[in-house]
Amino acid sequence: MRKPEGLVYGVNDLPPARVAFPAALQQVAFLAALLGVPGLAASRLGLETGMYLSLTATTLFCAGVVTLLQGFGRFGLGAGLFYPLQCTTAAIPALLYASSEGLTLAQNFTMVGVVGLSQIVFSFVIYRLRGIFTVEVAGLAVFLIGVGLGQQGLVLILDVPTGHSTAAMHLGIAAFTLATLVILHVYVRHRLRLFTNLIGLAAGLTVSALLGQLDPFDVAQFNAATWVNFPSLPLFGWSLDAGAIVPFAVTGFVFALTSMGVQTIAQRNNDRDWKAPDLLSIGRGIRAEGVMHLLAAGINALPMVASGGAVALAAASGCTARTLAFWTGGLLILFSFVPKVMGFWFLMPDSVTGALFLFLSTFTTVNGLQLVASRVLDARKVLAIGMGFVTAIAYEPIRHLLEGRAPELRFVTFSSFAVSVLVTVCLLALFRIGVTRRVVRQFTPGEASHDEVASFIEAEGARWGARTDVVQRGAFVAWQAIDLIGRDLVDSGHPSIEVATSYNDLLFDIILRYEGVAPPLANRPPTAEELLEDPNRAAQLTGFLISKLTPDLRVQRAGTRWELHLRLPV
């Protein structure tokens, strides 16, 4: 694993405390900026202010615990990466759906355990179903995360207060904050770039205070908050209701897919040579999230989702060190017992928060598109991924129509994110019917062209979604091997080379079979003098290139034919 150029501290680096503490503080500032979600949930569920602060405390505590688990990455729990969880509006529809069905608060929050159980189940099957839960699906999920983050930012920026002067100040503060973030990220080459987002938030909050743009209600709530509080647990009690299992299980499934996308981005951000997601690590990360949701059900906290914004924030700051999880998790747990500190984060104006969300959404959406584009897409995957994108874009205008025509599907249609990802996953599962896993084709030496061989290999790579660079290397190596064999190694009585391809989601195999002489594969290339003295040494050069370009090359005798196995990792 090589650290990308844009990172100052990679996953295995140990940043000093003077760097780690401010970096963790700006992560907490970002995550705490999303504490408006518990406020929205509290208002929808009819909770008073005191209970709202207690709900925020339990939610922050669970966020800190799972961040520590992800950083440790031990005992089958945690990805060993820095990626925290955040409050999300995607959890509110399931809570409101359960409330509309007559569930009490105790039943509602106890069912959060179903989210955890569904994530734990998913963590054990993701590797076995890797042909369906592909990099493209992860890319779609990451893209939707970025779009959702950007939409929240635009709503916070454009939902200006009434009154010309106040509206102008609101938009001006948002523009000032966004400009500060952009300048620090693009033009500053100093270590201050590590704290871009913290500086941007501080600058925006300072200007808002000087211009008198802080919400009086938020200021009053901050002044009334106590310094230390230990809520009695569980907040609402425990009670089970089987009628709400489906919406919470669907929510857990969607959260697991979101986690897959976020962890893929985290892996990609930490490895310059990243090729494919580590599904075993992703499974451990999702399992840690599931355990956290079981804890959340026990103490009554809101469900949370992997934070694509926090991962983008870490990458944009240049610090993705795993130890950052310990600092951030510790601060989240500490602040969960200090309402005064939580109240301080509530002072952040919507214009400042919106500018930060909009800034971070750009990194997340582009990362999602890059993940999708990193694979060769055949007609089936174009349809599946395209349908997911179209559904995500067009869903909101038809949401009320769909809920009115098919109210029995509300346990699925409560979230546009859930519908979009489910559409793609279901289509990928359906389109796998009839996918050929092994293809054989005959080529005649001296007649087969490079374009003909490359077209065949690229078509097979696209059918299985192999990486573009792997397919191109496979096409080049296959052509070199056919050209080498066709010179004078194939039996003139059987002048045919059989090319077979196979795929098992981990390896892209190209197998060449022919009757004749074994290929002259060399451990070293011929020197210039050897080539001048013996032109036949060109075959040695070709054999050397084939052996260097193929990580796992095998030559064996099978009956009367030679077999040349070219194994390329996907």
Salt bridges, closest charged atoms under 4 A:
ASP13 OD2 - LYS3 NZ 3.22
GLU136 OE2 - LYS381 NZ 3.28
ASP273 OD2 - ARG2 NE 2.81
GLU396 OE2 - ARG399 NH1 3.62
GLU403 OE2 - ARG399 NE 3.40
ASP451 OD1 - HIS450 ND1 3.67
GLU452 OE2 - ARG441 NH2 3.14
GLU460 OE2 - ARG463 NH2 3.10
ASP469 OD2 - LYS275 NZ 3.51
ASP469 OD1 - ARG467 NE 3.06
ASP483 OD2 - ARG487 NH2 3.04
ASP491 OD2 - HIS494 ND1 3.77
GLU498 OE2 - ARG513 NH1 2.87
GLU498 OE1 - ARG561 NH1 3.57
ASP509 OD1 - ARG567 NE 3.24
GLU515 OE1 - HIS494 ND1 3.33
GLU530 OE2 - ARG524 NH2 3.07
ASP552 OD2 - ARG554 NH2 3.26
ASP552 OD2 - ARG567 NH1 3.72
GLU563 OE2 - ARG513 NE 2.81
GLU563 OE1 - HIS565 NE2 3.12
